[in-house]
Amino acid sequence: MFFGPVYPTLVLAAMKLDARFAAAVQCSVEADRGHRDETSCEAYAVPMRLINACLLVIGLIAIACAAELIVRRKSTFLIAGLLVLAGLAAEADISLTS
């Protein structure tokens, strides 16, 4: 839980920048606490998808850099990065055709 405060801070920043996202989060929290019907909330998660994508890219680069440090070849960065990307795509059921 070392990185715990970072993610809520990113959510707060996204809420400050995007009023539509802030309204969606507020509605979702109210629905979770029983003050509102969840079906009345808008499902708007674009800012969170962008934040998650950026965090995944940071993780991918970190793994590729670690592989390059271990093997000591420049090509290892590309190979490890592509393998991690393929693994993420397989895990997320992402395909290039859809």
C-alpha positions in Angstrom: 0.0 0.0 0.0 3.0 2.3 -0.4 1.6 4.0 -3.5 -1.9 4.3 -1.9 -2.1 8.1 -1.6 -1.0 8.6 -5.2 -4.1 7.1 -6.9 -6.7 9.0 -4.8 -4.8 12.2 -5.5 -4.9 11.4 -9.3 -8.7 10.8 -9.0 -9.1 14.2 -7.2 -7.0 16.0 -9.8 -9.2 14.4 -12.6 -12.3 15.6 -10.7 -10.9 19.1 -10.4 -10.1 19.2 -14.2 -13.3 17.6 -15.5 -16.7 18.6 -14.0 -18.5 15.8 -15.8 -16.2 13.2 -14.2 -16.6 14.9 -10.8 -20.4 14.7 -11.1 -20.2 11.0 -12.1 -18.0 10.3 -9.1 -20.2 12.2 -6.7 -23.3 10.4 -8.0 -21.5 7.0 -7.6 -20.5 7.7 -4.1 -24.0 8.9 -3.2 -25.4 5.7 -4.7 -23.0 3.6 -2.8 -24.1 5.2 0.4 -27.7 4.6 -0.4 -28.7 8.3 -1.0 -29.4 7.9 -4.6 -30.4 5.3 -7.2 -27.3 4.0 -9.1 -29.2 3.8 -12.4 -29.5 7.6 -12.4 -25.6 7.9 -12.4 -23.8 8.5 -15.7 -21.0 6.0 -16.4 -18.2 8.4 -17.4 -14.8 6.9 -16.8 -12.6 8.5 -19.6 -10.3 10.3 -17.2 -9.7 7.2 -15.1 -9.0 5.1 -18.3 -6.4 7.7 -19.3 -4.8 7.7 -15.9 -4.7 3.9 -15.8 -3.2 3.8 -19.3 -0.4 6.2 -18.3 0.3 4.1 -15.1 0.5 1.0 -17.3 2.9 2.7 -19.6 5.1 3.7 -16.7 5.1 0.1 -15.4 5.9 -1.2 -18.9 8.9 1.1 -19.3 10.1 0.2 -15.8 10.0 -3.5 -16.6 11.8 -3.0 -19.9 14.5 -0.8 -18.2 15.0 -3.5 -15.6 15.4 -6.2 -18.3 17.9 -4.0 -20.1 19.9 -3.6 -16.9 19.9 -7.3 -16.2 20.8 -8.5 -19.7 22.9 -5.5 -20.7 21.7 -5.3 -24.3 19.8 -2.4 -25.9 17.6 -4.8 -27.8 16.4 -6.3 -24.5 14.4 -3.1 -23.8 12.4 -3.5 -26.9 11.9 -7.3 -26.5 10.9 -7.0 -22.9 8.6 -4.1 -23.6 6.8 -6.0 -26.4 6.4 -9.1 -24.2 4.9 -7.0 -21.4 2.6 -5.3 -23.8 1.5 -8.6 -25.3 0.8 -9.9 -21.8 -1.2 -6.8 -20.9 -3.2 -7.1 -24.1 -3.9 -10.8 -23.5 -4.9 -10.2 -19.9 -7.2 -7.3 -20.9 -8.7 -9.1 -23.9 -7.5 -6.4 -26.2 -7.2 -7.3 -29.8 -6.0 -5.2 -32.8 -9.0 -6.3 -34.9 -11.8 -5.0 -32.7 
